[in-house]
């Protein structure tokens, strides 16, 4: 019988299932929290908020560090960032400016950019590279002008020694040729170079010597 069925199962500690005639629904003893589906969602939202907060903190720190690095790079460049206005009194200063710009290019190329800063870094790098090219071009012109002045002075000294020790017309003609070569070299030195003033001063002296030597040679021919 059903009563015996319940008695036997109760003796062994087994809870019998509800019969179809029971007034209680079969799942009435299963406890389901009302917000059981909302708990995982809350944890998920909290995790996302924490992750975004951490990400924002890291990005803020990286942005601050990058800003400091860029500021130091700009400080190391200084007024060199304006090649045309930089007061350069020697080739040594030009070489120093070139070296600083090369270092700035290397540091900018090795800089770890953060999202949103790539454009600014690229623009700064582009400007520094342009300044570097301007410095290198100026340095090349200055070195060439300086070497031309050295060569002209050497020819001028040789011509002067030849005139002082000359005993024949051919020796004087050779000296005149050296004067004229020195004059051509000095005339080729641009007026905006560091050695322009010295070159112009030498040019006037050599032109005077060349004119005097040519006059003397003419007199020698008429004698």
CNS distance restraints for C-alpha pairs under 8 A (distance, minus, plus):
assign (resid   1 and name CA) (resid   5 and name CA) 6.17 0.50 0.50
assign (resid   2 and name CA) (resid   6 and name CA) 6.29 0.50 0.50
assign (resid   3 and name CA) (resid   7 and name CA) 6.16 0.50 0.50
assign (resid   4 and name CA) (resid   8 and name CA) 6.05 0.50 0.50
assign (resid   5 and name CA) (resid   9 and name CA) 6.33 0.50 0.50
assign (resid   6 and name CA) (resid  10 and name CA) 5.97 0.50 0.50
assign (resid   6 and name CA) (resid  16 and name CA) 6.55 0.50 0.50
assign (resid   7 and name CA) (resid  11 and name CA) 6.17 0.50 0.50
assign (resid   8 and name CA) (resid  12 and name CA) 6.73 0.50 0.50
assign (resid   9 and name CA) (resid  13 and name CA) 6.24 0.50 0.50
assign (resid   9 and name CA) (resid  14 and name CA) 5.06 0.50 0.50
assign (resid   9 and name CA) (resid  15 and name CA) 6.58 0.50 0.50
assign (resid   9 and name CA) (resid  16 and name CA) 6.50 0.50 0.50
assign (resid  10 and name CA) (resid  14 and name CA) 5.63 0.50 0.50
assign (resid  10 and name CA) (resid  15 and name CA) 6.47 0.50 0.50
assign (resid  10 and name CA) (resid  16 and name CA) 7.77 0.50 0.50
assign (resid  18 and name CA) (resid  22 and name CA) 6.17 0.50 0.50
assign (resid  18 and name CA) (resid  24 and name CA) 7.84 0.50 0.50
assign (resid  18 and name CA) (resid  26 and name CA) 6.48 0.50 0.50
assign (resid  24 and name CA) (resid  28 and name CA) 6.63 0.50 0.50
assign (resid  32 and name CA) (resid  36 and name CA) 7.11 0.50 0.50
assign (resid  35 and name CA) (resid  39 and name CA) 6.61 0.50 0.50
assign (resid  37 and name CA) (resid  41 and name CA) 7.36 0.50 0.50
assign (resid  38 and name CA) (resid  42 and name CA) 6.27 0.50 0.50
assign (resid  39 and name CA) (resid  43 and name CA) 6.42 0.50 0.50
assign (resid  40 and name CA) (resid  44 and name CA) 6.16 0.50 0.50
assign (resid  41 and name CA) (resid  45 and name CA) 6.17 0.50 0.50
assign (resid  42 and name CA) (resid  46 and name CA) 6.12 0.50 0.50
assign (resid  43 and name CA) (resid  47 and name CA) 6.11 0.50 0.50
assign (resid  44 and name CA) (resid  48 and name CA) 6.25 0.50 0.50
assign (resid  45 and name CA) (resid  49 and name CA) 6.20 0.50 0.50
assign (resid  46 and name CA) (resid  50 and name CA) 6.18 0.50 0.50
assign (resid  47 and name CA) (resid  51 and name CA) 6.08 0.50 0.50
assign (resid  48 and name CA) (resid  52 and name CA) 6.09 0.50 0.50
assign (resid  49 and name CA) (resid  53 and name CA) 6.10 0.50 0.50
assign (resid  50 and name CA) (resid  54 and name CA) 6.14 0.50 0.50
assign (resid  51 and name CA) (resid  55 and name CA) 6.06 0.50 0.50
assign (resid  52 and name CA) (resid  56 and name CA) 6.00 0.50 0.50
assign (resid  53 and name CA) (resid  57 and name CA) 6.23 0.50 0.50
assign (resid  54 and name CA) (resid  58 and name CA) 6.24 0.50 0.50
assign (resid  55 and name CA) (resid  59 and name CA) 6.07 0.50 0.50
assign (resid  56 and name CA) (resid  60 and name CA) 6.02 0.50 0.50
assign (resid  57 and name CA) (resid  61 and name CA) 6.27 0.50 0.50
assign (resid  58 and name CA) (resid  62 and name CA) 6.17 0.50 0.50
assign (resid  59 and name CA) (resid  63 and name CA) 5.94 0.50 0.50
assign (resid  59 and name CA) (resid 114 and name CA) 7.62 0.50 0.50
assign (resid  60 and name CA) (resid  64 and name CA) 6.17 0.50 0.50
assign (resid  61 and name CA) (resid  65 and name CA) 6.22 0.50 0.50
assign (resid  62 and name CA) (resid  66 and name CA) 6.04 0.50 0.50
assign (resid  62 and name CA) (resid 114 and name CA) 7.29 0.50 0.50
assign (resid  63 and name CA) (resid  67 and name CA) 6.06 0.50 0.50
assign (resid  63 and name CA) (resid 114 and name CA) 6.94 0.50 0.50
assign (resid  64 and name CA) (resid  68 and name CA) 6.30 0.50 0.50
assign (resid  65 and name CA) (resid  69 and name CA) 6.33 0.50 0.50
assign (resid  66 and name CA) (resid  70 and name CA) 6.17 0.50 0.50
assign (resid  66 and name CA) (resid 111 and name CA) 7.88 0.50 0.50
assign (resid  66 and name CA) (resid 112 and name CA) 7.86 0.50 0.50
assign (resid  66 and name CA) (resid 113 and name CA) 7.41 0.50 0.50
assign (resid  67 and name CA) (resid  71 and name CA) 6.08 0.50 0.50
assign (resid  68 and name CA) (resid  72 and name CA) 6.23 0.50 0.50
assign (resid  69 and name CA) (resid  73 and name CA) 6.27 0.50 0.50
assign (resid  70 and name CA) (resid  74 and name CA) 6.20 0.50 0.50
assign (resid  70 and name CA) (resid 108 and name CA) 7.92 0.50 0.50
assign (resid  71 and name CA) (resid  75 and name CA) 6.08 0.50 0.50
assign (resid  72 and name CA) (resid  76 and name CA) 6.10 0.50 0.50
assign (resid  73 and name CA) (resid  77 and name CA) 6.38 0.50 0.50
assign (resid  73 and name CA) (resid 104 and name CA) 5.95 0.50 0.50
assign (resid  73 and name CA) (resid 107 and name CA) 7.65 0.50 0.50
assign (resid  74 and name CA) (resid  78 and name CA) 6.11 0.50 0.50
assign (resid  76 and name CA) (resid 100 and name CA) 6.92 0.50 0.50
assign (resid  76 and name CA) (resid 104 and name CA) 7.80 0.50 0.50
assign (resid  77 and name CA) (resid  81 and name CA) 6.15 0.50 0.50
assign (resid  77 and name CA) (resid  97 and name CA) 7.77 0.50 0.50
assign (resid  77 and name CA) (resid 100 and name CA) 6.13 0.50 0.50
assign (resid  77 and name CA) (resid 101 and name CA) 6.46 0.50 0.50
assign (resid  77 and name CA) (resid 104 and name CA) 7.28 0.50 0.50
assign (resid  79 and name CA) (resid  83 and name CA) 7.76 0.50 0.50
assign (resid  79 and name CA) (resid  85 and name CA) 7.93 0.50 0.50
assign (resid  79 and name CA) (resid  86 and name CA) 6.19 0.50 0.50
assign (resid  80 and name CA) (resid  86 and name CA) 6.01 0.50 0.50
assign (resid  80 and name CA) (resid  97 and name CA) 6.17 0.50 0.50
assign (resid  80 and name CA) (resid 101 and name CA) 7.86 0.50 0.50
assign (resid  80 and name CA) (resid 131 and name CA) 7.81 0.50 0.50
assign (resid  81 and name CA) (resid 128 and name CA) 6.89 0.50 0.50
assign (resid  81 and name CA) (resid 131 and name CA) 6.26 0.50 0.50
assign (resid  82 and name CA) (resid  86 and name CA) 6.18 0.50 0.50
assign (resid  82 and name CA) (resid 131 and name CA) 7.14 0.50 0.50
assign (resid  83 and name CA) (resid 131 and name CA) 6.25 0.50 0.50
assign (resid  83 and name CA) (resid 134 and name CA) 6.75 0.50 0.50
assign (resid  83 and name CA) (resid 135 and name CA) 6.46 0.50 0.50
assign (resid  88 and name CA) (resid  93 and name CA) 5.84 0.50 0.50
assign (resid  88 and name CA) (resid  94 and name CA) 6.42 0.50 0.50
assign (resid  89 and name CA) (resid  93 and name CA) 6.79 0.50 0.50
assign (resid  89 and name CA) (resid 194 and name CA) 7.06 0.50 0.50
assign (resid  90 and name CA) (resid  94 and name CA) 6.72 0.50 0.50
assign (resid  90 and name CA) (resid 194 and name CA) 7.09 0.50 0.50
assign (resid  91 and name CA) (resid  95 and name CA) 6.17 0.50 0.50
assign (resid  91 and name CA) (resid 139 and name CA) 6.84 0.50 0.50
assign (resid  91 and name CA) (resid 142 and name CA) 7.01 0.50 0.50
assign (resid  91 and name CA) (resid 143 and name CA) 7.36 0.50 0.50
assign (resid  92 and name CA) (resid  96 and name CA) 6.21 0.50 0.50
assign (resid  93 and name CA) (resid  97 and name CA) 6.17 0.50 0.50
assign (resid  94 and name CA) (resid  98 and name CA) 6.15 0.50 0.50
assign (resid  94 and name CA) (resid 135 and name CA) 6.88 0.50 0.50
assign (resid  94 and name CA) (resid 139 and name CA) 6.18 0.50 0.50
assign (resid  95 and name CA) (resid  99 and name CA) 6.13 0.50 0.50
assign (resid  95 and name CA) (resid 139 and name CA) 7.28 0.50 0.50
assign (resid  96 and name CA) (resid 100 and name CA) 6.27 0.50 0.50
assign (resid  97 and name CA) (resid 101 and name CA) 6.27 0.50 0.50
assign (resid  97 and name CA) (resid 135 and name CA) 7.32 0.50 0.50
assign (resid  98 and name CA) (resid 102 and name CA) 6.15 0.50 0.50
assign (resid  98 and name CA) (resid 132 and name CA) 6.20 0.50 0.50
assign (resid  98 and name CA) (resid 135 and name CA) 6.08 0.50 0.50
assign (resid  98 and name CA) (resid 136 and name CA) 6.70 0.50 0.50
assign (resid  99 and name CA) (resid 103 and name CA) 6.22 0.50 0.50
assign (resid 100 and name CA) (resid 104 and name CA) 6.16 0.50 0.50
assign (resid 101 and name CA) (resid 105 and name CA) 6.19 0.50 0.50
assign (resid 101 and name CA) (resid 128 and name CA) 6.57 0.50 0.50
assign (resid 101 and name CA) (resid 129 and name CA) 7.63 0.50 0.50
assign (resid 101 and name CA) (resid 131 and name CA) 7.60 0.50 0.50
assign (resid 101 and name CA) (resid 132 and name CA) 5.79 0.50 0.50
assign (resid 102 and name CA) (resid 106 and name CA) 6.32 0.50 0.50
assign (resid 102 and name CA) (resid 132 and name CA) 7.03 0.50 0.50
assign (resid 103 and name CA) (resid 107 and name CA) 6.16 0.50 0.50
assign (resid 104 and name CA) (resid 108 and name CA) 6.07 0.50 0.50
assign (resid 104 and name CA) (resid 128 and name CA) 7.39 0.50 0.50
assign (resid 105 and name CA) (resid 109 and name CA) 6.08 0.50 0.50
assign (resid 105 and name CA) (resid 125 and name CA) 6.38 0.50 0.50
assign (resid 105 and name CA) (resid 128 and name CA) 6.68 0.50 0.50
assign (resid 105 and name CA) (resid 129 and name CA) 6.77 0.50 0.50
assign (resid 106 and name CA) (resid 110 and name CA) 6.25 0.50 0.50
assign (resid 107 and name CA) (resid 111 and name CA) 6.08 0.50 0.50
assign (resid 108 and name CA) (resid 121 and name CA) 7.23 0.50 0.50
assign (resid 108 and name CA) (resid 125 and name CA) 6.34 0.50 0.50
assign (resid 109 and name CA) (resid 125 and name CA) 7.71 0.50 0.50
assign (resid 113 and name CA) (resid 117 and name CA) 6.19 0.50 0.50
assign (resid 113 and name CA) (resid 118 and name CA) 5.90 0.50 0.50
assign (resid 113 and name CA) (resid 121 and name CA) 7.59 0.50 0.50
assign (resid 114 and name CA) (resid 118 and name CA) 6.87 0.50 0.50
assign (resid 117 and name CA) (resid 121 and name CA) 6.31 0.50 0.50
assign (resid 118 and name CA) (resid 122 and name CA) 6.05 0.50 0.50
assign (resid 119 and name CA) (resid 123 and name CA) 6.11 0.50 0.50
assign (resid 120 and name CA) (resid 124 and name CA) 6.21 0.50 0.50
assign (resid 121 and name CA) (resid 125 and name CA) 6.03 0.50 0.50
assign (resid 122 and name CA) (resid 126 and name CA) 6.05 0.50 0.50
assign (resid 123 and name CA) (resid 127 and name CA) 6.27 0.50 0.50
assign (resid 124 and name CA) (resid 128 and name CA) 6.21 0.50 0.50
assign (resid 125 and name CA) (resid 129 and name CA) 6.13 0.50 0.50
assign (resid 126 and name CA) (resid 130 and name CA) 6.29 0.50 0.50
assign (resid 127 and name CA) (resid 131 and name CA) 6.26 0.50 0.50
assign (resid 128 and name CA) (resid 132 and name CA) 6.10 0.50 0.50
assign (resid 129 and name CA) (resid 133 and name CA) 6.26 0.50 0.50
assign (resid 130 and name CA) (resid 134 and name CA) 6.32 0.50 0.50
assign (resid 131 and name CA) (resid 135 and name CA) 6.18 0.50 0.50
assign (resid 132 and name CA) (resid 136 and name CA) 6.09 0.50 0.50
assign (resid 133 and name CA) (resid 137 and name CA) 6.11 0.50 0.50
assign (resid 134 and name CA) (resid 138 and name CA) 6.18 0.50 0.50
assign (resid 135 and name CA) (resid 139 and name CA) 5.96 0.50 0.50
assign (resid 136 and name CA) (resid 140 and name CA) 6.07 0.50 0.50
assign (resid 137 and name CA) (resid 141 and name CA) 6.34 0.50 0.50
assign (resid 138 and name CA) (resid 142 and name CA) 6.12 0.50 0.50
assign (resid 139 and name CA) (resid 143 and name CA) 6.10 0.50 0.50
assign (resid 140 and name CA) (resid 144 and name CA) 6.22 0.50 0.50
assign (resid 141 and name CA) (resid 145 and name CA) 6.10 0.50 0.50
assign (resid 141 and name CA) (resid 193 and name CA) 7.54 0.50 0.50
assign (resid 142 and name CA) (resid 146 and name CA) 6.01 0.50 0.50
assign (resid 142 and name CA) (resid 193 and name CA) 5.93 0.50 0.50
assign (resid 142 and name CA) (resid 194 and name CA) 6.68 0.50 0.50
assign (resid 142 and name CA) (resid 195 and name CA) 7.88 0.50 0.50
assign (resid 143 and name CA) (resid 147 and name CA) 6.12 0.50 0.50
assign (resid 144 and name CA) (resid 148 and name CA) 6.14 0.50 0.50
assign (resid 145 and name CA) (resid 149 and name CA) 6.24 0.50 0.50
assign (resid 145 and name CA) (resid 189 and name CA) 5.56 0.50 0.50
assign (resid 145 and name CA) (resid 190 and name CA) 7.43 0.50 0.50
assign (resid 145 and name CA) (resid 193 and name CA) 7.04 0.50 0.50
assign (resid 145 and name CA) (resid 195 and name CA) 6.89 0.50 0.50
assign (resid 146 and name CA) (resid 150 and name CA) 6.36 0.50 0.50
assign (resid 146 and name CA) (resid 195 and name CA) 6.37 0.50 0.50
assign (resid 147 and name CA) (resid 151 and name CA) 6.21 0.50 0.50
assign (resid 148 and name CA) (resid 152 and name CA) 6.08 0.50 0.50
assign (resid 148 and name CA) (resid 185 and name CA) 6.22 0.50 0.50
assign (resid 148 and name CA) (resid 186 and name CA) 7.01 0.50 0.50
assign (resid 148 and name CA) (resid 189 and name CA) 7.26 0.50 0.50
assign (resid 149 and name CA) (resid 153 and name CA) 6.09 0.50 0.50
assign (resid 149 and name CA) (resid 185 and name CA) 7.49 0.50 0.50
assign (resid 149 and name CA) (resid 186 and name CA) 6.49 0.50 0.50
assign (resid 149 and name CA) (resid 189 and name CA) 7.88 0.50 0.50
assign (resid 149 and name CA) (resid 195 and name CA) 7.53 0.50 0.50
assign (resid 149 and name CA) (resid 199 and name CA) 6.40 0.50 0.50
assign (resid 150 and name CA) (resid 154 and name CA) 6.22 0.50 0.50
assign (resid 151 and name CA) (resid 155 and name CA) 6.34 0.50 0.50
assign (resid 151 and name CA) (resid 182 and name CA) 7.53 0.50 0.50
assign (resid 151 and name CA) (resid 185 and name CA) 7.85 0.50 0.50
assign (resid 152 and name CA) (resid 156 and name CA) 6.08 0.50 0.50
assign (resid 152 and name CA) (resid 181 and name CA) 7.50 0.50 0.50
assign (resid 152 and name CA) (resid 182 and name CA) 4.35 0.50 0.50
assign (resid 152 and name CA) (resid 183 and name CA) 7.28 0.50 0.50
assign (resid 152 and name CA) (resid 185 and name CA) 6.03 0.50 0.50
assign (resid 152 and name CA) (resid 186 and name CA) 6.42 0.50 0.50
assign (resid 153 and name CA) (resid 157 and name CA) 6.14 0.50 0.50
assign (resid 153 and name CA) (resid 182 and name CA) 7.11 0.50 0.50
assign (resid 153 and name CA) (resid 202 and name CA) 7.90 0.50 0.50
assign (resid 154 and name CA) (resid 158 and name CA) 6.26 0.50 0.50
assign (resid 155 and name CA) (resid 159 and name CA) 6.10 0.50 0.50
assign (resid 155 and name CA) (resid 178 and name CA) 5.61 0.50 0.50
assign (resid 155 and name CA) (resid 179 and name CA) 6.84 0.50 0.50
assign (resid 155 and name CA) (resid 181 and name CA) 7.36 0.50 0.50
assign (resid 155 and name CA) (resid 182 and name CA) 5.77 0.50 0.50
assign (resid 156 and name CA) (resid 160 and name CA) 6.16 0.50 0.50
assign (resid 156 and name CA) (resid 178 and name CA) 6.66 0.50 0.50
assign (resid 156 and name CA) (resid 179 and name CA) 5.84 0.50 0.50
assign (resid 156 and name CA) (resid 182 and name CA) 6.16 0.50 0.50
assign (resid 156 and name CA) (resid 206 and name CA) 6.96 0.50 0.50
assign (resid 157 and name CA) (resid 161 and name CA) 6.20 0.50 0.50
assign (resid 158 and name CA) (resid 162 and name CA) 6.10 0.50 0.50
assign (resid 158 and name CA) (resid 175 and name CA) 7.47 0.50 0.50
assign (resid 158 and name CA) (resid 178 and name CA) 7.36 0.50 0.50
assign (resid 159 and name CA) (resid 163 and name CA) 6.21 0.50 0.50
assign (resid 159 and name CA) (resid 174 and name CA) 7.69 0.50 0.50
assign (resid 159 and name CA) (resid 175 and name CA) 4.37 0.50 0.50
assign (resid 159 and name CA) (resid 176 and name CA) 6.92 0.50 0.50
assign (resid 159 and name CA) (resid 178 and name CA) 5.51 0.50 0.50
assign (resid 159 and name CA) (resid 179 and name CA) 6.07 0.50 0.50
assign (resid 160 and name CA) (resid 164 and name CA) 6.27 0.50 0.50
assign (resid 160 and name CA) (resid 175 and name CA) 7.16 0.50 0.50
assign (resid 161 and name CA) (resid 165 and name CA) 6.23 0.50 0.50
assign (resid 162 and name CA) (resid 166 and name CA) 5.53 0.50 0.50
assign (resid 162 and name CA) (resid 171 and name CA) 6.67 0.50 0.50
assign (resid 162 and name CA) (resid 172 and name CA) 6.97 0.50 0.50
assign (resid 162 and name CA) (resid 174 and name CA) 7.82 0.50 0.50
assign (resid 162 and name CA) (resid 175 and name CA) 5.66 0.50 0.50
assign (resid 163 and name CA) (resid 171 and name CA) 7.45 0.50 0.50
assign (resid 163 and name CA) (resid 172 and name CA) 5.92 0.50 0.50
assign (resid 163 and name CA) (resid 175 and name CA) 6.17 0.50 0.50
assign (resid 166 and name CA) (resid 171 and name CA) 5.49 0.50 0.50
assign (resid 166 and name CA) (resid 172 and name CA) 6.13 0.50 0.50
assign (resid 167 and name CA) (resid 171 and name CA) 6.99 0.50 0.50
assign (resid 167 and name CA) (resid 172 and name CA) 7.99 0.50 0.50
assign (resid 168 and name CA) (resid 172 and name CA) 6.63 0.50 0.50
assign (resid 169 and name CA) (resid 173 and name CA) 6.14 0.50 0.50
assign (resid 169 and name CA) (resid 217 and name CA) 6.85 0.50 0.50
assign (resid 169 and name CA) (resid 220 and name CA) 7.28 0.50 0.50
assign (resid 170 and name CA) (resid 174 and name CA) 6.10 0.50 0.50
assign (resid 171 and name CA) (resid 175 and name CA) 6.29 0.50 0.50
assign (resid 172 and name CA) (resid 176 and name CA) 6.21 0.50 0.50
assign (resid 172 and name CA) (resid 213 and name CA) 7.22 0.50 0.50
assign (resid 172 and name CA) (resid 217 and name CA) 7.00 0.50 0.50
assign (resid 173 and name CA) (resid 177 and name CA) 6.28 0.50 0.50
assign (resid 173 and name CA) (resid 217 and name CA) 7.34 0.50 0.50
assign (resid 174 and name CA) (resid 178 and name CA) 6.46 0.50 0.50
assign (resid 175 and name CA) (resid 179 and name CA) 6.32 0.50 0.50
assign (resid 176 and name CA) (resid 180 and name CA) 6.24 0.50 0.50
assign (resid 176 and name CA) (resid 210 and name CA) 5.80 0.50 0.50
assign (resid 176 and name CA) (resid 213 and name CA) 6.24 0.50 0.50
assign (resid 176 and name CA) (resid 214 and name CA) 6.84 0.50 0.50
assign (resid 177 and name CA) (resid 181 and name CA) 6.17 0.50 0.50
assign (resid 178 and name CA) (resid 182 and name CA) 6.18 0.50 0.50
assign (resid 179 and name CA) (resid 183 and name CA) 6.20 0.50 0.50
assign (resid 179 and name CA) (resid 206 and name CA) 6.09 0.50 0.50
assign (resid 179 and name CA) (resid 207 and name CA) 7.48 0.50 0.50
assign (resid 179 and name CA) (resid 209 and name CA) 7.35 0.50 0.50
assign (resid 179 and name CA) (resid 210 and name CA) 5.57 0.50 0.50
assign (resid 180 and name CA) (resid 184 and name CA) 6.28 0.50 0.50
assign (resid 180 and name CA) (resid 206 and name CA) 7.96 0.50 0.50
assign (resid 180 and name CA) (resid 207 and name CA) 7.81 0.50 0.50
assign (resid 180 and name CA) (resid 210 and name CA) 6.75 0.50 0.50
assign (resid 181 and name CA) (resid 185 and name CA) 6.36 0.50 0.50
assign (resid 182 and name CA) (resid 186 and name CA) 6.16 0.50 0.50
assign (resid 182 and name CA) (resid 203 and name CA) 7.96 0.50 0.50
assign (resid 182 and name CA) (resid 206 and name CA) 7.40 0.50 0.50
assign (resid 183 and name CA) (resid 187 and name CA) 6.08 0.50 0.50
assign (resid 183 and name CA) (resid 203 and name CA) 5.86 0.50 0.50
assign (resid 183 and name CA) (resid 206 and name CA) 6.46 0.50 0.50
assign (resid 183 and name CA) (resid 207 and name CA) 6.74 0.50 0.50
assign (resid 184 and name CA) (resid 188 and name CA) 6.50 0.50 0.50
assign (resid 185 and name CA) (resid 189 and name CA) 7.01 0.50 0.50
assign (resid 186 and name CA) (resid 199 and name CA) 5.73 0.50 0.50
assign (resid 186 and name CA) (resid 200 and name CA) 7.23 0.50 0.50
assign (resid 186 and name CA) (resid 202 and name CA) 7.66 0.50 0.50
assign (resid 186 and name CA) (resid 203 and name CA) 6.01 0.50 0.50
assign (resid 187 and name CA) (resid 199 and name CA) 7.96 0.50 0.50
assign (resid 187 and name CA) (resid 200 and name CA) 7.91 0.50 0.50
assign (resid 187 and name CA) (resid 203 and name CA) 7.25 0.50 0.50
assign (resid 189 and name CA) (resid 193 and name CA) 7.56 0.50 0.50
assign (resid 189 and name CA) (resid 196 and name CA) 6.58 0.50 0.50
assign (resid 189 and name CA) (resid 199 and name CA) 7.19 0.50 0.50
assign (resid 190 and name CA) (resid 196 and name CA) 6.51 0.50 0.50
assign (resid 191 and name CA) (resid 196 and name CA) 5.06 0.50 0.50
assign (resid 191 and name CA) (resid 197 and name CA) 7.66 0.50 0.50
assign (resid 192 and name CA) (resid 196 and name CA) 6.48 0.50 0.50
assign (resid 195 and name CA) (resid 199 and name CA) 6.01 0.50 0.50
assign (resid 196 and name CA) (resid 200 and name CA) 6.13 0.50 0.50
assign (resid 197 and name CA) (resid 201 and name CA) 6.29 0.50 0.50
assign (resid 198 and name CA) (resid 202 and name CA) 6.19 0.50 0.50
assign (resid 199 and name CA) (resid 203 and name CA) 5.99 0.50 0.50
assign (resid 200 and name CA) (resid 204 and name CA) 6.44 0.50 0.50
assign (resid 201 and name CA) (resid 205 and name CA) 6.60 0.50 0.50
assign (resid 202 and name CA) (resid 206 and name CA) 6.09 0.50 0.50
assign (resid 203 and name CA) (resid 207 and name CA) 6.00 0.50 0.50
assign (resid 204 and name CA) (resid 208 and name CA) 6.23 0.50 0.50
assign (resid 205 and name CA) (resid 209 and name CA) 6.31 0.50 0.50
assign (resid 206 and name CA) (resid 210 and name CA) 5.92 0.50 0.50
assign (resid 207 and name CA) (resid 211 and name CA) 6.08 0.50 0.50
assign (resid 208 and name CA) (resid 212 and name CA) 6.21 0.50 0.50
assign (resid 209 and name CA) (resid 213 and name CA) 6.00 0.50 0.50
assign (resid 210 and name CA) (resid 214 and name CA) 6.09 0.50 0.50
assign (resid 211 and name CA) (resid 215 and name CA) 6.22 0.50 0.50
assign (resid 212 and name CA) (resid 216 and name CA) 6.10 0.50 0.50
assign (resid 213 and name CA) (resid 217 and name CA) 6.08 0.50 0.50
assign (resid 214 and name CA) (resid 218 and name CA) 6.25 0.50 0.50
assign (resid 215 and name CA) (resid 219 and name CA) 6.32 0.50 0.50
assign (resid 216 and name CA) (resid 220 and name CA) 6.20 0.50 0.50
assign (resid 217 and name CA) (resid 221 and name CA) 6.32 0.50 0.50
assign (resid 218 and name CA) (resid 222 and name CA) 6.47 0.50 0.50
assign (resid 219 and name CA) (resid 223 and name CA) 6.40 0.50 0.50
